[in-house]
Amino acid sequence: VVRRVATAEHPPALSLVDRLSYSTIRIERHLAPGNVRYGTGLFFMLKVNGAPKIPIILTNWHVAEGAGKTVLVFTSKFWGLPAPRIQRIEIPSDNGSTGWIRHPDTNVDLAFMFMWPIEDIAKREYGIELFYCPYDSSQIPTKDEFKNIRQLDDVAMIGYPDTIIDLVNNQPIFRMGTIATSPSKDFNGKREFVID
């Protein structure tokens, strides 16, 4: 995946590490006064049935679920590049909805949110554009490529774990791990594998 990001349509002035830094976003879920859950979202360009690509934020359902407000922490954009301004955007809830759409299979811990209403809020209320470097389906391994992924292969994890947050620079934490179980075998009978 890391090699593919280098060839994606991202600003050429940024290094690969910079592009990876802006592929994720910090999510704050304010469930109750004093009760904030932090998580990581991934920017992704969704393509459905030949339609134009649609930018979304993809995260785990366990991050998105629950009543309360969602706050997303963005870096602003200036001349197509990241600017030093950090903007917190609260996602308005509509009739109790938080804006997250859960995966239709409730056994899959995924949810997503469309970016277009968030970008509209950023322009209308704050007068800014948002900077992010989304993944797209071309960066997902094909079935043949997936067959070549083995246990002990390296895995890069980019995000905001355990409330470890660079509040000043709005940058994620990079960590390395390994694939701990064979991706070609369903872990505990599910289409999953484990990373360490």
VENWOBEL-V821898 format. One record per backbone hydrogen bond with DSSP energy under -0.5 kcal/mol. NH is the residue of the N-H (numbers start at 0). CO is the residue of the C=O. If there is no record, write none. Layout:
# VENWOBEL-V821898
NH/CO  NH/CO
This chain:
# VENWOBEL-V821898
4/0  5/1  6/2  6/3  7/3  7/4  9/7  13/10  18/14  19/15  20/16  21/17  22/19  23/20  24/40  25/72  26/38  27/70  28/36  29/27  29/68  30/28  30/34  31/34  34/31  35/33  36/28  38/26  40/24  41/57  42/22  43/55  44/134  45/43  45/53  50/47  53/45  54/52  55/43  56/112  57/41  58/110  62/59  63/59  64/60  68/29  69/90  70/27  71/88  72/25  73/71  73/86  74/130  75/84  76/128  77/80  80/77  82/75  86/73  88/71  88/86  89/87  90/69  91/89  93/96  94/92  96/93  100/111  101/99  102/109  105/103  107/104  108/106  109/107  110/58  111/100  112/56  114/54  118/114  119/115  120/116  121/117  122/118  123/119  124/120  125/120  125/121  126/122  127/121  128/76  130/74  131/129  132/21  133/131  134/42  136/44  138/135  139/136  145/141  146/142  147/143  147/144  148/145  151/178  152/149  154/176  156/174  158/172  162/159  163/160  164/162  165/170  166/164  169/165  170/165  172/158  174/156  176/154  178/152  179/177  179/193  180/193  184/181  186/189  186/191  188/185  189/186  191/189  195/177
